[in-house]
Amino acid sequence: MNQTYRFTLSKPLWLLVVALLALLATGEVSQAQEGSQGNTTVMGGAAMTLFGNHNFVTGGTGTQNGIIKTIRTAPIGIVNYTAGTSHSLASNTGHIDGYVGKYGTTAFTFPIGNGTKLRPVSISAPASGDFKAAYWFSNPNAATLPAGAPFLVGNRGAGVSAVSNIEYWDVDGPSAINLTLSWDAASGLANLTGGAIANLIVVGYNTSTSRWENLGRAGGATGTLATTGTITANGVTPNTYRAFTFASACDLGNVAVVLNRPSVCVGTTATFTGTPTGTGPFTYQWQYLP
């Protein structure tokens, strides 16, 4: 026998439903513009998809103003930007601490960092496929993420003299792009390259060879080693590599280690300020020790 149940909606609950519908309607209207005020975390296996322009708003009442955090361990959390989606006002206090995904075939700058510093990576327009990226301000030797870590800086391929032990990126994608890495003063690139920006290259860690491979700098470099800048490697297929960072392509030659000095490449100069012992004249050379 069929039975009919009748429910009566009390006034307080009715008001709550109306308020909820109003909020949902507002979300539909404002979908093209988002802002982050902090204390936002995308948990493992979950995704947050952004539409329109996302504005990383600094300030607010949160303890992580402007930061969106995603879980980096598998299954990762991720913030996705759809085709045509953009972002603005990314900064040290407003970025994504974790993985960012990108849909579509347009060029894109990933607004990523480690929660205290913005360290974006950019790609040119890919022919196909989805891409994602994350940044670590830590020694690749001690890396536990992503899969395939650690990435020992002493494992160098042809044409690579020294690899940064300060930071690295994970960039994933199936088609060739031009890859642009950014640096700041904390990257220590003057020490890495002997003070010569011409020695700076991009390297990728190939897990098939267990080596950091020279990806070059065909796209050029901008800025100064002591402050900020960018360097671009052309024709990189990210899925071939598990991590990317900076390296020096200079030939250090046969050198001696004196007072633990920073690297000085053949063809560059450095000033020695210590007081030598014994009788001169003296010739000093330094070797970078990763």
Secondary structure, DSSP 8 states (H G I E B T S, - for coil): ----------HHHHHHHHHHHHHHHHHHHTTTEEEE-S-EEE-TT-EEEE-SEEEE---SSSTTTT-EEE--SSS--EEEE-TT-EEE--BTTBSEESEEEE-SSS-EEE-BBSSSSB--EEE---SS--EEEEEE-S-GGG---STT----TT-B-TT--EE-SS-EEEEE-SS-EEEEEEE-GGG-HHHHHTT-GGGEEEEEEETTTTEEEEEE-TTEEEE-TTS-EEEEEEEE-GGG-SEEEEEE-----S----TT-----TT------S---SSS----------
